[in-house]
Amino acid sequence: MRPRLLSALSIVALAVAVDQGIKRLVVDTMGLGEAIEVLPFLALFHARNEGIAFSMLDGFHGLGLAAISVVVLGFVGWLWWNTPADRKLTQFGFAIIVGGAIGNLIDRVSLGYVVDYILFHTPVWSFAVFNLADTFISVGAALILLDEFVLHRKKRDAEGGKTADS
């Protein structure tokens, strides 16, 4: 197995293992709807998400959401496979996106919902409850955008290449 592929699969496996381990801990130790204040603005809050990211498509259940997840995961995998090996930040971004997507897909297929548990809040406002897999997906997407629109563009400009807006 090529070292690049082994490294990428290790990142994916680690992301899935950590995500699933924390979710198992939440399910085993907290009642549904139970909150544990960690900081004045952060709580662990055991919730079920029957939709997709941030409870979108909450009314669309079952195998339909799992099928959508598999199609999106396949597309992301195709993008990742076609990304040049020297784009390390983008490679890492895709690895954690895939790890997060697989973590949530495991929940969706085995439980029928995704276990969420991170809640940022103030006395008058709260953000959607989410999980580490969601964080992997969001951070991975941000890293890819950073690499594509800032770092890679600067590198192309430094090498005398043209950017898309030139």
C-alpha angles and dihedrals in degrees: 000000000000114000092236092055093045091050092048093048090049090055091048092048092048092049091050093045095049092044094049093043093054092045090051090050091050093048093046097046107029132058118233107275093016116138130202114193109225098170131357088267101031131065137170104234121179108224139156120228112201093176130056129268111354090356095296112158088021091159094053107086146175128010092355093070091042089052091050089050092051092049092049090045090052091051092048089048090052091050090048093049090052095049114106114254092236091064091088097166092050090046090053091046092054091046094056092042090054091045091051093046092050091048092055092041090056089055093045094050097040100037106020090238140047121256111234125186115157116097125178112193149153127203090271104028141039134187123226114282110252142163141231092269089058088050091051090052094048096043091045091053091048091051092051091050091047091050095045102041102031116017101033092042091052090049092050091048091049089051091051095254126141123249125219091259097049 
